[in-house]
Amino acid sequence: MKISLGFKKRSVMITSILGCLAFVASAIFAWDLPVEKALNFLVLCLVLVLLIVVASFITVFVIKQVRRLF
């Protein structure tokens, strides 16, 4: 029997994103973090995530080609 507490996976993701945004906003306002530096960090994180996704797609493609070969 599965116990449901009323939480959906979407609500957990939305809560996590809002928590991250609140932390970044508090860093900008409380610690005088320049907005440019925060945006540079965001761009760097997005580029790194994109590289990880591309590397995973390449890995899956190579594994499928090797399986097809054998």
ABEGO torsion letter per residue (X at the ends): XBBBAGBBAAAAAAAAAAAAAAAAAAAAAAAGBBAAAAAAAAAAAAAAAAAAAAAAAAAAAAAAAAAAAX
